[in-house]
């Protein structure tokens, strides 16, 4: 009897309940999130290929991943998060052809592959820090340090009959996986088969992909390894399956990436993982939309690559950029202009200023009504625009005391990650003309909405928002640098 009572008191507390609705790309619908293990969440995020500097488009994917992690921590769950570092095997096109991006970067900059990887991995980590991405407990495995795991994964696929050799590597036979292309509902019949097969006539099907590539005798690679099939290097896709399995097991909860990963990379991951492991390896696939600059795709050839250091050179905080990202839903394409970011910086400054100067130093109690509205917004597929609107509604609410506002905002910031606890430091470094901006936040919000409408080609709504802005006393001029506001 005494032993049973002892066991009762040692019993673990019940796992916290999860109240989250996510859009699952796999089913193309919102679904209630149910973790594989009560109280614990396992997540894998496609990380950077470290052959160049991290630009602001890349940053959107990692702020998105950070929001998911923070939301689960906010709800009291334990999070096991993996963000991989691709430092080998990612070729310059998705057809398993071209140059290895790391090797190409080494030649371009007259450095070793190791130096290139170290340089741009450090840059990536610095960007995460500047954007206040929570990396506590997050594992960042490198592909080059998991070659044995990748070889073992390919060997399993080979033994199960999913592979075949060609003169340039070992390939996965996608015809053996009936669900290939289900993610994103890819139209396999609509693929330009002749165009794709012509690149490698030995491929059995246009969607087949390389698991292991042989080193070409005429090329001198810095990164290559012996394998059962010959000297070479792993394909880009296999690394994610091997590393996610090592750190998260055969099944895990969430896999994220950008929408550009859906057609090829993530469909390939699903095929090789499910076939090798014999189970559905991932329950929820989540993808963030593209960020464009002045309506155009980010491209070195267009010369429109913007880095966080370029943002800082304009005396704009990286956290203001994070704030700007949060004003759009992660599944909405967004268009970056300097005017839009400057408007966000003014709004961010007002938030920091209100937190420090208007609310005082005393902290009260978290307002339950606003906390529920805020939590409900984030629980509905991470609706950050609604969460940000809730934040401003709280600040304007005269029925809530200043100490309670302070405590509630700090609670919100556990998920938003806007650094309110260091607001005083931010203000001291940003005391300039921004404080005297004569553009009201309401007008700036209307301008942001209009930019979204224009990007979605909803010109009727854009015109309606222009009229509202005009009624508020401001004219809009659409320039190559973005929309400009001028007081009438």
C-alpha positions as CSV (number, residue, x, y, z in Angstrom):
1,X,0.0,0.0,0.0
2,X,2.8,2.4,1.0
3,X,4.6,1.6,-2.3
4,X,1.5,2.4,-4.3
5,X,1.1,5.8,-2.6
6,X,4.8,6.5,-3.3
7,X,4.3,5.7,-7.0
8,X,1.3,8.0,-7.0
9,X,3.3,11.0,-5.8
10,X,6.1,10.2,-8.3
11,X,3.7,10.1,-11.2
12,X,4.5,12.7,-14.0
13,X,2.0,15.6,-14.3
14,X,-0.3,15.3,-17.3
15,X,1.0,16.7,-20.6
16,X,-0.3,20.1,-21.5
17,X,-3.1,20.2,-24.0
18,X,-2.4,21.4,-27.5
19,X,-4.8,23.8,-29.2
20,X,-3.3,24.5,-32.6
21,X,-4.7,24.4,-36.1
22,X,-2.1,24.2,-38.9
23,X,-2.3,24.2,-42.7
24,X,-0.9,20.8,-43.8
25,X,0.5,21.0,-47.3
26,X,0.1,17.2,-47.6
27,X,-3.6,17.4,-47.2
28,X,-4.0,20.9,-48.5
29,X,-6.2,21.9,-45.6
30,X,-6.1,23.1,-42.0
31,X,-5.8,20.3,-39.5
32,X,-5.8,20.1,-35.7
33,X,-2.3,19.4,-34.6
34,X,-1.9,16.2,-32.5
35,X,1.7,15.4,-31.5
36,X,3.0,11.8,-31.8
37,X,4.1,12.0,-28.1
38,X,1.9,13.9,-25.6
39,X,3.6,17.1,-24.4
40,X,6.5,16.8,-26.9
41,X,6.9,18.2,-30.5
42,X,9.6,17.1,-33.0
43,X,10.4,19.4,-35.9
44,X,12.8,19.4,-38.8
45,X,13.5,22.5,-40.9
46,X,15.3,22.6,-44.2
47,X,18.4,24.8,-43.4
48,X,20.6,26.8,-45.7
49,X,23.1,25.7,-48.3
50,X,26.1,27.6,-47.0
51,X,27.7,28.9,-50.2
52,X,26.7,32.5,-49.9
53,X,25.4,35.1,-47.5
54,X,21.9,34.7,-45.9
55,X,19.5,37.2,-47.5
56,X,16.2,38.6,-46.2
57,X,14.2,36.0,-48.3
58,X,16.0,33.2,-46.5
59,X,15.3,34.9,-43.2
60,X,11.5,34.5,-43.6
61,X,11.7,30.7,-43.4
62,X,13.6,30.7,-40.2
63,X,11.5,33.4,-38.5
64,X,8.5,31.2,-39.4
65,X,10.2,28.1,-37.9
66,X,11.0,30.1,-34.8
67,X,7.3,31.2,-34.4
68,X,6.2,27.5,-34.4
69,X,8.8,26.7,-31.8
70,X,7.9,29.7,-29.6
71,X,4.2,28.9,-29.9
72,X,4.7,25.3,-28.6
73,X,6.9,26.5,-25.8
74,X,4.2,29.2,-25.0
75,X,1.7,26.3,-24.7
76,X,4.0,24.5,-22.3
77,X,5.3,21.7,-24.6
78,X,8.8,20.4,-25.0
79,X,10.3,21.0,-28.4
80,X,13.0,19.0,-30.2
81,X,14.1,21.1,-33.2
82,X,16.6,20.4,-36.0
83,X,17.8,22.8,-38.6
84,X,20.2,21.2,-41.0
85,X,23.3,22.8,-42.7
86,X,23.7,21.7,-46.3
87,X,27.5,21.8,-46.9
88,X,27.7,19.2,-49.7
89,X,25.6,17.7,-52.5
90,X,23.3,20.6,-53.4
91,X,23.9,21.0,-57.2
92,X,23.1,24.1,-59.2
93,X,19.8,22.7,-60.6
94,X,17.1,20.2,-59.4
95,X,17.9,17.8,-62.2
96,X,21.0,16.3,-60.3
97,X,23.2,18.1,-62.8
98,X,25.5,21.1,-62.6
99,X,28.1,22.0,-60.1
100,X,28.1,21.4,-56.3
101,X,27.2,24.8,-54.9
102,X,29.9,24.5,-52.1
103,X,32.6,23.5,-54.6
104,X,31.5,26.3,-56.9
105,X,31.7,28.8,-54.1
106,X,35.2,27.7,-53.1
107,X,36.4,28.2,-56.7
108,X,34.6,31.6,-57.0
109,X,36.3,32.9,-53.8
110,X,39.6,31.0,-54.1
111,X,39.0,29.3,-50.7
112,X,38.7,25.8,-49.5
113,X,35.3,24.1,-49.2
114,X,35.8,24.1,-45.4
115,X,36.5,27.8,-45.4
116,X,33.4,28.5,-47.4
117,X,31.2,26.4,-45.1
118,X,32.6,28.1,-42.0
119,X,32.2,31.6,-43.4
120,X,28.6,31.3,-44.5
121,X,27.5,29.1,-41.6
122,X,28.7,31.8,-39.2
123,X,26.9,34.4,-41.2
124,X,23.7,32.3,-41.0
125,X,24.0,31.9,-37.2
126,X,24.7,35.7,-36.8
127,X,21.5,36.4,-38.8
128,X,19.5,34.1,-36.6
129,X,20.8,36.0,-33.5
130,X,20.0,39.4,-35.0
131,X,16.5,38.3,-35.8
132,X,16.1,37.0,-32.2
133,X,15.5,33.4,-33.4
134,X,15.5,31.1,-30.4
135,X,18.3,28.5,-30.9
136,X,18.4,27.3,-27.3
137,X,18.4,23.5,-27.6
138,X,18.2,23.5,-31.4
139,X,20.6,21.1,-33.2
140,X,22.3,22.2,-36.5
141,X,23.7,19.0,-38.1
142,X,26.0,19.3,-41.1
143,X,25.5,17.0,-44.1
144,X,29.2,16.3,-44.5
145,X,29.4,15.0,-40.9
146,X,26.6,12.4,-41.6
147,X,28.0,10.6,-44.6
148,X,27.8,7.1,-43.0
149,X,24.2,7.7,-42.1
150,X,23.4,8.7,-45.7
151,X,25.2,5.6,-47.1
152,X,23.3,3.4,-44.7
153,X,20.0,5.0,-45.8
154,X,20.8,4.4,-49.5
155,X,21.9,0.8,-48.7
156,X,18.5,0.2,-47.2
157,X,16.7,1.6,-50.2
158,X,18.9,-0.6,-52.4
159,X,18.1,-3.7,-50.5
160,X,14.4,-3.0,-50.8
161,X,14.6,-2.6,-54.5
162,X,14.0,1.1,-54.9
163,X,17.3,2.1,-56.6
164,X,19.2,1.5,-59.8
165,X,22.6,2.5,-61.1
166,X,23.5,4.9,-63.9
167,X,26.9,5.9,-65.2
168,X,26.8,9.0,-63.0
169,X,25.3,7.7,-59.8
170,X,22.7,5.7,-57.9
171,X,19.1,6.8,-58.5
172,X,15.7,6.4,-56.7
173,X,13.0,4.8,-58.9
174,X,9.9,7.0,-58.2
175,X,7.6,4.6,-60.1
176,X,8.0,2.3,-57.1
177,X,6.3,4.9,-54.8
178,X,2.7,5.3,-55.9
179,X,2.2,8.4,-53.8
180,X,5.0,10.4,-55.4
181,X,3.9,14.0,-56.1
182,X,1.1,13.9,-53.6
183,X,2.7,16.8,-51.7
184,X,1.5,19.9,-53.4
185,X,-0.6,17.8,-55.8
186,X,2.1,17.8,-58.4
187,X,0.9,17.1,-62.0
188,X,3.3,14.3,-63.0
189,X,1.7,13.7,-66.3
190,X,2.1,17.4,-67.1
191,X,5.9,17.3,-66.7
192,X,7.9,18.0,-69.9
193,X,9.3,14.5,-69.9
194,X,11.4,14.9,-73.0
195,X,13.0,18.1,-71.6
196,X,13.8,16.5,-68.2
197,X,15.0,13.1,-69.5
198,X,17.2,14.6,-72.1
199,X,19.5,15.9,-69.3
200,X,20.2,12.3,-68.3
201,X,19.1,9.7,-70.8
202,X,19.8,6.9,-68.3
203,X,17.0,7.9,-65.9
204,X,14.0,5.6,-66.1
205,X,11.5,8.3,-65.3
206,X,11.7,12.1,-65.4
207,X,11.1,12.4,-61.6
208,X,13.8,9.9,-60.6
209,X,16.5,11.5,-58.5
210,X,20.1,10.9,-57.4
211,X,20.9,9.4,-54.0
212,X,24.6,9.1,-54.6
213,X,26.7,10.9,-57.3
214,X,30.0,9.5,-58.6
215,X,33.0,11.8,-58.7
216,X,33.9,12.6,-62.3
217,X,37.5,11.6,-63.2
218,X,38.1,15.0,-64.9
219,X,36.9,17.0,-61.8
220,X,38.9,17.5,-58.7
221,X,36.5,17.6,-55.8
222,X,37.4,18.8,-52.3
223,X,34.6,16.8,-50.8
224,X,34.2,13.1,-51.8
225,X,33.9,9.8,-50.0
226,X,34.3,6.1,-50.6
227,X,31.0,4.1,-50.8
228,X,29.8,0.7,-51.7
229,X,29.0,2.1,-55.2
230,X,32.2,4.0,-55.8
231,X,33.8,7.3,-54.8
232,X,31.5,10.3,-54.8
233,X,29.1,12.3,-52.7
234,X,25.5,12.2,-51.5
235,X,22.6,13.7,-53.3
236,X,20.9,16.8,-51.8
237,X,17.7,15.1,-50.8
238,X,19.1,12.1,-48.9
239,X,20.8,14.2,-46.3
240,X,17.5,15.4,-44.8
241,X,16.1,11.9,-44.6
242,X,19.2,10.5,-42.9
243,X,19.6,13.4,-40.4
244,X,16.0,13.7,-39.5
245,X,15.9,10.0,-38.8
246,X,19.0,10.1,-36.7
247,X,17.9,13.0,-34.5
248,X,14.1,12.6,-34.5
249,X,13.4,8.9,-35.2
250,X,11.5,7.1,-37.9
251,X,8.5,9.4,-37.4
252,X,8.3,13.0,-36.3
253,X,5.7,15.7,-36.2
254,X,6.5,18.7,-38.4
255,X,8.7,19.4,-41.4
256,X,9.0,22.9,-42.8
257,X,10.6,24.7,-45.7
258,X,9.8,27.3,-48.3
259,X,7.2,26.7,-51.0
260,X,10.0,26.2,-53.5
261,X,10.9,22.9,-51.7
262,X,7.5,21.4,-52.4
263,X,7.7,20.2,-56.1
264,X,11.0,18.3,-55.9
265,X,13.0,18.3,-52.7
266,X,10.2,17.5,-50.3
267,X,8.4,15.1,-52.6
268,X,11.8,13.3,-52.9
269,X,12.2,13.3,-49.1
270,X,8.8,11.7,-48.6
271,X,9.5,9.0,-51.2
272,X,12.9,7.9,-49.9
273,X,11.9,8.2,-46.2
274,X,8.6,6.4,-46.4
275,X,10.1,3.6,-48.6
276,X,13.2,3.1,-46.5
277,X,11.5,3.3,-43.1
278,X,8.2,1.6,-44.0
279,X,6.1,4.3,-42.3
280,X,4.7,7.7,-42.9
281,X,7.7,9.6,-41.6
282,X,6.2,13.1,-41.2
283,X,2.7,14.0,-40.1
284,X,2.6,17.8,-40.9
285,X,4.3,19.6,-43.8
286,X,4.3,23.3,-43.5
287,X,5.7,25.9,-46.0
288,X,6.3,29.6,-46.0
289,X,5.5,31.6,-49.2
290,X,8.0,33.6,-51.3
291,X,9.3,37.0,-50.5
292,X,9.8,39.2,-53.5
293,X,11.7,42.5,-53.8
294,X,9.9,45.2,-55.7
295,X,7.7,42.5,-57.2
296,X,10.6,40.5,-58.5
297,X,12.1,37.2,-57.5
298,X,15.3,37.5,-55.5
299,X,18.2,36.8,-57.8
300,X,21.9,37.6,-58.1
301,X,21.5,38.2,-61.8
302,X,18.9,40.9,-61.1
303,X,21.2,42.5,-58.5
304,X,18.3,42.7,-56.0
305,X,19.8,40.5,-53.2
306,X,19.3,42.3,-49.9
307,X,21.1,41.2,-46.8
308,X,20.4,42.1,-43.1
309,X,23.6,44.2,-43.1
310,X,22.0,46.4,-45.9
311,X,19.0,46.8,-43.6
312,X,21.3,47.8,-40.7
313,X,23.2,50.3,-43.0
314,X,20.0,52.2,-43.3
315,X,19.8,52.4,-39.5
316,X,16.9,50.0,-39.4
317,X,16.9,47.3,-36.8
318,X,16.8,43.6,-37.9
319,X,14.0,43.3,-35.3
320,X,12.0,45.8,-37.3
321,X,12.4,43.5,-40.2
322,X,11.1,40.6,-38.1
323,X,8.2,42.9,-37.0
324,X,7.5,43.6,-40.7
325,X,7.4,39.9,-41.5
326,X,4.9,39.3,-38.7
327,X,2.5,41.8,-40.3
328,X,1.9,39.2,-43.1
329,X,0.7,35.6,-42.8
330,X,3.4,33.1,-43.5
331,X,1.3,31.6,-46.3
332,X,0.9,34.9,-48.1
333,X,3.4,36.1,-50.7
334,X,4.9,39.4,-49.6
335,X,6.6,42.2,-51.5
336,X,9.5,43.9,-49.9
337,X,10.1,47.6,-50.5
338,X,12.3,50.0,-48.5
339,X,9.3,52.2,-48.0
340,X,7.3,49.3,-46.5
341,X,10.2,48.4,-44.2
342,X,10.7,52.0,-43.1
343,X,7.0,52.2,-42.2
344,X,7.4,49.0,-40.2
345,X,10.4,50.5,-38.5
346,X,8.4,53.5,-37.4
347,X,5.7,51.3,-36.1
348,X,8.2,49.1,-34.3
349,X,9.8,52.3,-32.8
350,X,6.4,53.4,-31.5
351,X,5.9,50.0,-29.9
352,X,9.2,50.1,-28.1
353,X,8.7,53.7,-27.1
354,X,5.3,53.0,-25.7
355,X,6.5,50.0,-23.8
356,X,9.4,51.9,-22.1
357,X,8.1,55.5,-21.7
358,X,4.3,55.2,-21.6
359,X,3.8,52.1,-19.6
360,X,6.4,52.8,-16.9
361,X,8.4,50.1,-15.0
362,X,5.8,48.4,-12.9
363,X,4.5,45.1,-14.1
364,X,1.0,43.9,-13.2
365,X,-1.0,40.9,-14.2
366,X,-1.5,39.4,-17.6
367,X,-4.9,40.4,-19.0
368,X,-6.8,37.2,-19.6
369,X,-9.1,38.5,-22.3
370,X,-6.3,39.9,-24.5
371,X,-4.2,36.8,-23.9
372,X,-7.0,34.6,-25.2
373,X,-7.5,36.7,-28.3
374,X,-3.8,36.6,-28.9
375,X,-3.5,32.9,-28.3
376,X,-6.5,32.1,-30.5
377,X,-5.0,34.1,-33.4
378,X,-1.7,32.2,-33.2
379,X,-3.4,28.9,-32.7
380,X,-5.3,29.5,-36.0
381,X,-2.4,28.6,-38.3
382,X,-0.1,31.2,-36.8
383,X,-2.1,34.3,-37.7
384,X,0.6,36.9,-36.8
385,X,-1.2,39.8,-38.5
386,X,-4.2,39.3,-36.1
387,X,-1.7,38.8,-33.2
388,X,0.0,42.1,-34.0
389,X,-3.4,43.9,-34.3
390,X,-4.3,42.5,-30.8
391,X,-1.1,44.0,-29.5
392,X,-2.0,47.5,-30.7
393,X,-5.6,47.1,-29.5
394,X,-4.2,46.4,-26.1
395,X,-2.0,49.5,-26.1
396,X,-4.9,51.7,-27.1
397,X,-7.3,50.2,-24.6
398,X,-7.8,52.7,-21.8
399,X,-9.7,50.1,-19.7
400,X,-6.5,48.2,-19.0
401,X,-4.0,49.5,-16.5
402,X,-0.4,50.3,-17.7
403,X,1.2,47.7,-15.4
404,X,-1.2,45.0,-16.8
405,X,-0.4,46.2,-20.3
406,X,3.3,45.8,-19.6
407,X,2.9,42.3,-18.3
408,X,0.6,41.2,-21.1
409,X,3.0,42.6,-23.8
410,X,5.9,40.7,-22.3
411,X,3.7,37.6,-22.4
412,X,2.9,38.2,-26.1
413,X,6.6,38.7,-26.8
414,X,7.4,35.1,-25.7
415,X,6.0,34.1,-29.1
416,X,6.5,37.3,-31.2
417,X,10.2,37.6,-30.3
418,X,10.4,41.4,-30.7
419,X,12.8,41.9,-27.9
420,X,10.6,44.0,-25.7
421,X,12.7,43.2,-22.6
422,X,15.6,45.1,-24.3
423,X,13.4,48.0,-25.6
424,X,15.3,50.6,-23.6
425,X,18.5,49.6,-25.4
426,X,16.8,49.8,-28.7
427,X,15.4,53.3,-28.1
428,X,18.8,54.6,-27.1
429,X,20.3,53.5,-30.4
430,X,17.4,54.8,-32.5
431,X,16.7,58.3,-31.2
432,X,16.3,60.2,-34.5
433,X,13.7,61.7,-36.8
434,X,11.7,58.4,-36.7
435,X,10.2,59.5,-33.4
436,X,8.6,62.5,-35.0
437,X,7.1,60.7,-38.0
438,X,3.7,62.3,-38.9
439,X,2.3,59.2,-40.5
440,X,-0.2,57.6,-38.1
441,X,0.1,53.8,-37.6
442,X,-3.4,53.3,-39.0
443,X,-2.4,54.8,-42.3
444,X,0.8,52.7,-42.4
445,X,-1.4,49.6,-41.8
446,X,-3.6,50.6,-44.7
447,X,-0.6,51.0,-46.9
448,X,0.7,47.6,-45.9
449,X,-2.8,46.1,-46.8
450,X,-2.7,47.9,-50.1
451,X,0.7,46.4,-50.9
452,X,-0.7,42.9,-50.2
453,X,-3.7,43.6,-52.4
454,X,-1.6,44.8,-55.3
455,X,0.7,41.7,-55.0
456,X,-2.4,39.5,-55.1
457,X,-3.6,41.5,-58.2
458,X,-6.7,42.5,-56.2
459,X,-6.8,46.0,-57.8
460,X,-10.3,46.7,-56.7
461,X,-9.4,46.3,-53.1
462,X,-6.1,48.3,-53.7
463,X,-8.1,51.2,-55.1
464,X,-10.5,51.1,-52.1
465,X,-7.5,51.2,-49.7
466,X,-6.0,54.1,-51.7
467,X,-9.3,56.0,-51.1
468,X,-9.2,55.3,-47.4
469,X,-5.6,56.6,-47.2
470,X,-6.7,59.7,-49.1
471,X,-9.6,60.2,-46.7
472,X,-7.0,60.1,-43.9
473,X,-5.1,63.0,-45.5
474,X,-2.4,61.2,-47.4
475,X,-1.6,60.8,-51.1
476,X,0.1,57.7,-52.5
477,X,2.7,57.8,-55.2
478,X,3.8,54.4,-56.7
479,X,7.5,54.6,-57.5
480,X,10.1,52.1,-58.5
481,X,11.2,52.1,-54.9
482,X,7.7,51.3,-53.6
483,X,4.7,53.3,-52.6
484,X,5.4,56.7,-51.1
485,X,3.1,58.6,-48.7
486,X,2.8,62.3,-48.7
487,X,0.6,64.4,-46.5
488,X,-2.1,66.4,-48.4
